[in-house]
């Protein structure tokens, strides 16, 4: 129990609540309650010019934070990831990483330093001692807490120190924007690329294993062959992005076994071409059951009937596989007669 909790008449001689003065007799007692030291006013509490100086320092720190946040965004947009800079004693490092770390670190540090300087020089520093209370505070204690909070908010001078308030709000607004520009790393804006592939009228169907264009006689009844559009090579820089949309499988069926009229019209002598990309989450389909004409996605077991417009007969996929219309050119090679008429992949048409 502190001296705040002891009735005045029970305090040792020479000791009071306010200053904690201890009598000579109690100086030898190491367990004597020293009380609270007298409160010493800061210079900012008694000199408005000093308070103004502290206010300008806090505002300067918040302003530097804003400039650093803008510098972070500018660095992210303008500096190439391949640019390097020499930093002693580390050596050559990525200029982009160095600029991002320096600017973001400065922005966060200045917000923290500004808040600390504001609290230590301008907010109230009077120590208030109170008795411990049960976890479930009574109504009068809650009322006191609310009153203390309002008093603290008033003493922080946030409403009166408009320069601090406005620069702090600016700093806290700009720093989160640093995270927004990181969304650029999710990739370029898709534009219309999700709705179109490299398939176009006249594009030959190239066997992905032999890298040779296919003739109808190269495709046996009941066989499954994977093809890509003519001109798309594995050495191409954007090969992975393009093949993820343009991968196609061709199967030769007996024309009498094809149930869907459009599928039959878009085929050539029973050779049908469908997207290899599952319409559930975009996995590549690779399992074919010859007797039933079913293909199975190995990820979540979505099953499609290639003799009936590649409709879904089992599993979580929501749509049939898009069909590619094919024919033959003057030289007898299989060719596309256009692009897919709907976007390939997982239920994209439901989202956009």
C-alpha positions in Angstrom: 0.0 0.0 0.0 1.4 3.4 -0.9 1.2 6.6 1.1 -1.8 7.6 -1.1 -3.8 4.8 0.6 -2.9 5.6 4.2 -5.1 8.1 6.2 -3.4 11.4 6.9 -3.3 10.8 10.6 -1.5 7.4 10.2 1.4 8.8 8.1 4.8 8.8 9.7 5.9 12.1 11.1 7.1 14.5 8.4 5.5 12.6 5.5 2.6 13.8 3.4 0.7 12.7 0.3 1.9 15.4 -2.0 5.6 15.4 -1.7 6.4 12.2 0.1 8.7 13.9 2.7 10.2 11.4 5.1 11.2 12.1 8.7 14.7 11.5 10.0 13.5 8.5 12.0 12.3 6.8 8.8 15.4 7.4 6.7 17.0 4.3 8.3 14.0 2.2 7.3 14.6 0.7 3.8 11.0 -0.3 3.5 9.5 3.1 4.2 7.1 4.4 1.5 9.0 7.3 -0.2 5.8 8.8 -1.6 5.7 10.6 -4.9 8.5 13.1 -5.8 7.4 16.7 -6.4 6.3 17.4 -9.9 8.7 19.4 -12.0 7.3 21.4 -14.8 8.9 21.2 -18.3 10.0 24.3 -20.0 7.2 23.7 -22.6 4.7 23.9 -19.7 5.7 27.4 -18.7 7.1 28.9 -21.9 4.8 29.1 -25.0 7.8 29.8 -27.2 9.4 26.5 -26.2 6.1 24.8 -26.8 5.9 26.3 -30.3 9.4 25.1 -31.0 8.5 21.5 -30.0 5.3 21.8 -32.1 7.4 22.8 -35.2 9.8 19.9 -34.6 6.9 17.4 -34.4 5.4 18.9 -37.6 8.8 18.7 -39.3 9.1 15.0 -38.5 5.6 14.3 -39.8 6.4 16.3 -43.0 9.6 14.4 -43.6 7.6 11.2 -43.2 5.2 12.4 -45.9 8.1 13.2 -48.3 9.7 9.9 -47.6 6.4 8.1 -48.4 6.2 10.0 -51.7 9.8 9.1 -52.3 9.1 5.4 -51.7 6.3 5.4 -54.3 8.4 7.4 -56.8 11.4 5.0 -56.3 9.1 1.9 -56.9 7.8 3.4 -60.1 10.9 4.9 -61.6 13.9 2.8 -60.6 14.6 -0.4 -62.6 15.1 -3.6 -60.6 18.3 -4.2 -62.6 20.0 -0.9 -61.5 22.7 -1.3 -58.9 24.4 1.2 -56.6 27.6 1.1 -54.6 27.2 1.4 -50.8 30.3 1.4 -48.6 31.2 -1.0 -47.0 28.6 -3.4 -48.4 29.5 -3.0 -52.1 27.1 -3.1 -55.1 23.4 -3.7 -54.1 20.1 -3.2 -55.8 19.3 0.5 -56.2 15.6 -0.2 -56.0 15.9 -2.2 -52.7 18.2 0.5 -51.2 15.8 3.3 -52.2 12.7 1.4 -50.9 14.3 0.5 -47.6 15.7 4.0 -47.0 12.5 5.9 -47.8 10.1 3.5 -46.1 12.3 3.3 -43.0 12.5 7.1 -42.9 8.8 7.5 -43.2 8.0 5.0 -40.4 10.8 6.3 -38.1 9.7 10.0 -38.5 6.1 9.1 -37.5 7.3 7.3 -34.4 9.8 10.0 -33.5 7.2 12.7 -34.0 4.7 10.9 -31.8 7.3 10.4 -29.0 8.5 14.0 -29.1 5.0 15.2 -29.0 4.2 13.0 -26.0 7.4 14.0 -24.1 7.2 17.7 -24.6 3.6 18.8 -25.2 1.3 16.2 -23.7 0.6 16.2 -19.9 3.3 14.4 -17.9 1.6 14.6 -14.5 1.8 11.2 -12.7 -1.6 10.1 -11.2 -1.6 7.4 -8.5 -4.7 5.4 -8.0 -5.7 2.3 -6.1 -6.0 -1.0 -7.8 -9.5 -2.0 -8.7 -11.3 -5.2 -9.6 -11.3 -6.3 -13.2 -15.0 -5.5 -13.4 -14.8 -1.8 -12.7 -17.7 -0.1 -10.9 -19.7 2.6 -12.7 -17.9 5.5 -10.9 -14.5 4.2 -12.0 -15.6 3.9 -15.6 -16.9 7.4 -15.4 -13.6 8.5 -14.0 -11.7 6.8 -16.8 -13.8 8.5 -19.4 -13.3 11.8 -17.7 -9.5 11.2 -17.5 -9.5 10.3 -21.2 -11.3 13.5 -22.1 -8.9 15.4 -20.0 -5.9 13.8 -21.6 -7.3 14.5 -25.1 -7.8 18.1 -24.0 -4.3 18.4 -22.6 -2.8 16.9 -25.8 -3.9 20.1 -27.5 -4.7 18.2 -30.7 -7.5 20.5 -31.4 -5.4 23.6 -30.7 -2.2 22.5 -32.3 -3.6 22.3 -35.8 -0.2 22.2 -37.4 0.7 18.9 -35.6 -2.7 17.5 -36.3 -2.7 18.2 -40.0 0.8 17.0 -40.6 0.3 13.8 -38.5 -2.9 13.0 -40.5 -1.0 13.6 -43.7 1.8 11.3 -42.7 -0.6 8.5 -41.5 -2.5 8.8 -44.8 0.5 8.6 -47.1 2.5 5.8 -45.5 -0.2 3.2 -46.2 0.0 4.1 -49.9 3.5 2.6 -49.9 1.8 -0.8 -49.6 -0.7 -0.1 -52.4 2.0 0.3 -55.0 3.3 -3.2 -54.1 0.3 -4.5 -55.8 2.2 -4.0 -59.0 4.2 -7.1 -58.3 1.0 -9.1 -58.8 1.6 -8.7 -62.5 0.6 -6.3 -65.3 -3.0 -5.3 -65.8 -4.7 -8.1 -67.8 -6.6 -5.8 -70.1 -8.3 -8.0 -72.8 -5.6 -10.7 -72.5 -7.8 -13.0 -70.4 -10.4 -13.0 -73.2 -8.1 -13.8 -76.1 -5.4 -16.4 -76.8 -2.8 -16.8 -79.6 -5.2 -18.9 -81.6 -6.4 -17.2 -84.8 -7.7 -18.2 -88.2 -5.0 -20.0 -90.1 -2.9 -20.9 -87.1 -1.6 -24.5 -87.6 -2.0 -27.0 -84.8 1.6 -28.0 -83.7 2.2 -31.2 -81.8 3.9 -30.2 -78.5 6.0 -33.4 -78.5 7.3 -33.3 -82.1 7.0 -29.6 -82.7 5.5 -30.5 -86.1 2.2 -29.4 -87.6 -0.4 -32.2 -87.8 -2.4 -33.7 -90.6 -5.7 -35.5 -90.0 -4.1 -38.8 -90.8 -1.6 -38.2 -87.9 -4.4 -38.4 -85.4 -5.7 -42.0 -84.8 -9.2 -42.7 -83.6 -9.3 -42.7 -79.8 -6.0 -41.0 -79.4 -5.3 -37.8 -77.3 -2.7 -35.3 -78.6 -1.6 -32.0 -77.1 -1.0 -29.1 -79.4 -0.1 -25.4 -79.3 -0.5 -22.6 -81.9 2.0 -22.2 -84.7 4.7 -19.7 -83.8 4.7 -20.2 -80.0 8.0 -21.7 -79.0 9.3 -22.8 -75.6 12.2 -20.4 -76.0 9.9 -17.4 -76.2 10.1 -15.1 -73.2 6.3 -15.1 -72.6 5.8 -18.8 -73.4 4.5 -19.8 -70.0 1.9 -17.1 -69.9 0.6 -17.8 -73.4 0.6 -21.6 -73.2 -1.4 -21.4 -70.0 -4.2 -20.0 -72.1 -3.6 -21.6 -75.5 -2.9 -25.2 -74.5 -5.3 -27.5 -76.5 -6.0 -31.2 -76.6 -7.3 -32.9 -79.8 -9.1 -36.2 -79.8 -10.4 -38.2 -82.8 -13.8 -39.7 -82.3 -16.1 -41.5 -84.7 -18.4 -38.8 -86.1 -21.4 -41.0 -85.2 -20.4 -40.9 -81.5 -20.4 -37.1 -81.3 -23.7 -36.1 -79.6 -23.4 -32.3 -79.7 -24.3 -30.7 -83.1 -22.0 -27.7 -82.7 -19.2 -29.9 -81.6 -19.6 -31.9 -84.8 -19.8 -28.8 -86.9 -16.6 -27.4 -85.4 -14.7 -30.7 -85.8 -12.9 -32.1 -88.8 -13.6 -35.8 -89.7 -14.3 -36.5 -86.0 -11.2 -34.6 -84.8 -12.3 -32.3 -82.0 -10.2 -29.6 -80.2 -10.9 -28.5 -76.7 -9.0 -26.3 -74.2 -6.7 -28.2 -71.9 -7.3 -25.8 -69.0 -9.8 -27.0 -66.5 -12.7 -24.6 -65.8 -12.5 -25.2 -62.0 -9.1 -23.7 -60.9 -7.1 -23.9 -64.1 -5.2 -27.2 -63.8 -4.0 -28.8 -67.0 -6.2 -31.8 -68.0 -4.2 -34.9 -69.0 -6.2 -38.1 -68.2 -8.3 -39.6 -71.0 -10.6 -42.6 -70.9 -10.9 -43.9 -74.5 -14.0 -46.1 -74.1 -16.2 -43.4 -72.5 -14.6 -40.4 -74.2 -14.2 -38.8 -70.8 -11.2 -36.6 -69.7 -10.4 -36.1 -66.0 -8.7 -33.2 -64.3 -6.1 -34.7 -61.8 -6.4 -31.8 -59.3 -10.0 -32.2 -58.1 -11.4 -34.9 -60.4 -13.6 -32.8 -62.6 -14.8 -35.0 -65.4 -15.8 -33.8 -68.9 -17.6 -35.7 -71.7 -15.7 -34.9 -75.0 -18.5 -36.6 -77.0 -21.1 -34.2 -75.7 -19.6 -30.7 -76.0 -17.1 -31.4 -73.1 -19.8 -30.8 -70.6 -19.1 -31.4 -66.9 -20.4 -34.8 -65.7 -18.7 -34.9 -62.3 -16.7 -32.7 -60.0 -16.5 -29.0 -59.0 -16.0 -27.5 -62.5 -18.8 -25.1 -63.3 -18.6 -25.0 -67.1 -17.8 -27.1 -70.2 -14.3 -26.9 -71.7 -14.2 -24.2 -74.5 -14.0 -25.8 -78.0 -11.6 -24.6 -80.7 -13.1 -24.6 -84.2 -10.7 -26.4 -86.6 -10.3 -27.4 -90.3 -7.6 -28.1 -92.8 -5.7 -25.7 -95.0 -4.8 -26.1 -98.7 -1.7 -28.2 -97.8 -3.8 -30.6 -95.7 -2.6 -29.5 -92.3 -5.0 -29.0 -89.4 -5.5 -25.3 -88.6 -7.6 -23.2 -86.3 -10.6 -21.3 -87.8 -10.5 -18.6 -85.1 -9.9 -18.0 -81.4 -12.0 -19.5 -78.6 -15.4 -17.9 -78.5 -15.4 -17.8 -74.7 -12.5 -17.2 -72.2 -10.6 -20.3 -71.2 -9.9 -21.2 -67.6 -11.8 -21.2 -64.3 -15.3 -19.7 -64.7 -13.8 -16.4 -65.9 -17.0 -15.4 -67.8 -18.9 -15.3 -64.5 -16.6 -12.6 -63.1 -16.1 -10.3 -66.0 
